[in-house]
Every structure is written in C-alpha cells, then in structure tokens.
Amino acid sequence: MELAEIKNIVEGILFAMGGTVEPSKIAKALEIDDKQVVEAILALKEDYEKDNRGIAITEIDGAYQMCTSPDIYEYLIRIAKQPKKYVLTDVLLETLSIIAYKQPITKSEIEKIRGVSCDFAVSKLVEFGLCTELGRLDAPGRPMLFGTTEEFLRSFGVSSIEELPELSQTQIEEFKQEAENEANNVEVTI
C-alpha cells in the first residue's frame, strides 16, 4: 500500500473517530505495520502544518487525534458565544404552554392533558433552557416536577408567570370541544 493511500485512509479514520486512535488499531485494520501508520500520520501532520490548515493532528499518550488548529481558537470562541437558536414545534409549544400554566407539573399530568407521551418534548424544553426540574412530588414514585425558567420569561417577553394571558371560559370550552372532536375522529384499528 502506497503512503498516499495510507494517508487518505488514516485521515478518514481520525476524522470519523473524533477521539484518539492508537496506530496499532489502524495498522491492524489496514493489515500493515504500525511503523507505516505512524509514518503516514506524521506526514499528514506535516502537511497540515505546512499548508497552515484549520485542523491539526495531536499525539496523546501514544494515540493520535484530529483536532482544531490552535490558530483558529479565537474564531471558535466567537461562534460558541453566539446565541443558540432553537425551533419550537407545535408539540413543543403545546407542552410548554401546559407547563407554563400548570406548573409545577409532572410528566404524567402533561401526558394526561395532551393524551400522548411527552418525554421528548419535555427533554427538548429542558435542553433549550425554557423548562427546568423543580424537585419531586411527594407521592408514590416521587415523580419529577417541571416549571418554566427565567429564559422562558425573557424569550416570551414577560417578567413573571402572572403576566401570561388568561383564557376566557369561552375559549376553554372551545378548546375542549375541538379536542373532543379530534378524539372522536381518530380511528383505532386492532
């Protein structure tokens, strides 16, 4: 196997693995000597340095890893500091509104209102920083209680939960009727 081919394979392996990889593992996969793998890694490392590339190869405890070149750390920091944008789907908005109006609330209570599992939605809302775990309910199984965060208030432009719009009794009845109609129109096959 030619050095250029070994370099290409090693580069792909280091990129795909993300973490450190021992030359012996690469050599075993390629059915070549460890020495040839180390030679290819050092040649790649030299190519990156010579071309002033944005990636580099570092040695950590006898293994090698592809990583970001220290020359671009400043730019990585700028990107990391940019605010993260997230998309709130209808499911997430519905779950978030239930949590906001009924907090503190358990997942099972949310599921009872929505009629479907809410594990993913609650996890995403916690990940986005819009909801948080408030503690545990003093009941069998000690289920987790969820509520909204300061980030939720900032994102929706309210200073407290009390500022959330109140639903009139008419709107509540309309929503109940819509939900019942949807439930009645669902076909169940067994």
Secondary structure, 3 states (H helix, E strand, C coil): CCHHHHHHHHHHHHHHHCCCECHHHHHHHHCCCHHHHHHHHHHHHHHHHHCCCCEEEEEECCEEEEEECHHHHHHHHHHHHCCCCCCCCHHHHHHHHHHHHHCCEEHHHHHHHHCCCCHHHHHHHHHCCCEEEEEECCCCCCCEEEEECHHHHHHHCCCCHHHCCCCCHHHHHHHHHHHHHHHHCCCCCC
